[in-house]
Amino acid sequence: MSKYLAYCFLYDAADDLRCDFEILTDEISSMIGFLRSLLGDTDCVAVPELVTDLCKINELMYHINPSLRTKTLVTEEELEWLVQKTSALQKSLGAQPSKDGAPTFYIPQGFTQAACSHVIRSKCKTLVRLLSRHHQQGNAVSEILFDFCNLYSGYFYFLALWFNKIHGIQECPFVSRAYGSSNMKN
């Protein structure tokens, strides 16, 4: 073990996913901070509270961080706040669900802030998968953690689309060859 230890749980057993969860929430939080640093005057004029919202979203991610090791520290009220923010973003886009009820998926690309938001979105899905694996190992996981992490992915998806919209970037819809309704077999 190194005398220059970066984090006290780095040498936990390989099958103990708590440290992996904490590292990933730290990475996501760092990416949210990076995204905040990329906000220009145009973004802040369009939605003045965006910087404040991202600060709160970032803070909530750090409250989620120790949840598997200690206790769940995020609340239903905070989840509802994020639900409202996500819904407002979706509505501002006029996003229409596809035939299966899910939002249309677009190729991750576009303006710098949109691309960063897509990276965060993807990392949040990895976080959900890590939570699921931890739960499948027989560990208790609060449902609110699944809700938050899934919702984070949705929030950053719509935020990416919003950034592209305000910067005049055309989205590229993605239609899966594998998951299209005509290709799905039971």
N, C-alpha and C positions, 0 to 999 in steps of 0.2 A: 504494500500500500504506500502511496506517495505521501511524502511529508508536505506536499503542496496541494492538498486535497481541495478540489474545486467545489465539491458538494458532499456532505457527509453520508449520503445513501448510495453513492455511485458503485460501491462494491457489494450491494445487496445481491442475494441469490438471483440467478438468471430467470427463474420462473416467478419471481416477485415483480409484478408489473407496476408497482406503485412509483418507483423511481422513474421508470420510463414515462409514466403519466405526468409526473412533475416536470420532467425535462421537456416534454412536448408542450405542456401548458406554458412553460417559460419561453419556448421557441415561438409559440403563437403570440404570446404577449409582446415579445420583441418585434415580431412582424407587424403587429398592430401599431406599436410605437414608430416603426419605420414608415408605415403608411401615413400616420399623422404628420411625420416630418415632410412628407411629399405633398401635403395639401398646400395649394397655392391660393392666391386671392380669389380666383374664379370660383373655386370650390366653396370657400368660406362665405362668399357673397350669396351663392345659390342656396346654401343651407348653413346659416350662421352657427347653429348649434352642433354641427358635425364634429368639430374639434372636441367639444364638451362630451358629446355622445361617445366618441371613440375613447376618450379618457375613461369614462365610466365603464365601457365595455372591456377595456384593458384591465381596469381595477377588478372587475368581476371575474375575469380569467384568473387573476392571481388569488382570488378568494376560492375559486374552484380548485386551484393547484393542490392544497393539502387534503382535499376531501377524502381520498382513499386511505390516507394514513391517520387522519384525526377524525374529523366529523364534517358533515356538509354545512358549508357556511354561506350559501346563497339562498335566497328566499323566493317564495312564490310571487311576491310583489315585484322583485327584481326581474323574475322571469316574465311577468306580465308586461313590464316596461319594455323588455326586449322584443316581446311579441308585437307590441304597439309600434315600435321603431321599425321592425321588419315589415309589418303590414303597410305602414306609411310609405316606405321605400317602394314596395311592390305596387301600391296604388299610384305613386308618382310616375311610374313607368307605363301605366296602363297595361301591365302584364296580364295576358290572357292565358289561362291554363290550356294545355294541349288536350287532345281527345281523351286521354286517360286521367285527366284531372291534375296532372303535374305541370309545373311551369315548363315552358319551352326551354330546352337547353341550348346554349350557345357555346361555340368554341372559345376557350379561355384565351383572350387576346385583347388588344386595344391600347388605350391610354395607359401610361405608367401606373397610375393609381388603380386602375381597373385590373391590370395584370397582377399587382400586389394583392388586391382583394381576392382574386382567384386563387393565389397561392395560399392565403389564409383559409379560404373556403375549403380547399383540399386538405389542409392540415387538420381542420376541424373534423372532417370525416375520418381521418386517421385516429383522432382522439376518441371518436365514438367507437371505432373498432377496438381500440385499446381498452376502453371501458367494458365493451362486450366480452372480450377475452378474459378480463379480470373477473367479471361476473360468472362466466362459464367455468372458471376455476373454483367456483363455490363461494366466492366472496360476495358480501352484501354491497350493492351499489344503489344509492338513492335514485329513484326515477327522475328526480329533478335534474340530476347530472346528465342523464341521457337527453332530457328535454333541452337543457341549456346548450349542450355541445352540438346537437342536431340543429337547433335554432341558429347558433352561431354560423354554421355552414350556410344556411338560408340567408341570413342577414348579409354576409359577405358576398354571396352570389348576387343578390339584388343591388348591393352597393357597387359591385363591379359594373353591372349593367347601367346603373345611374351615372357613374363616372364617364362611361363611354357615351351615354346620351348627352350629357351636358357639354362634352367636348366634340360632339358631332361625329363620333366613330360609329360606323355601321357594324352591327352585330352579324356574325355568321352562324346561322342555325345549324345544329348538328342533328342528323337523323341516323340513328344506329342501324347498321345492316344486321346486327345480331339480335337486338332487342326490339325491333319493330314488331308490331302485332302479327304480321303475316309470317314471321320467322319463329315465333314463340310456340313451342310444343310442350304438352304436358308430360 
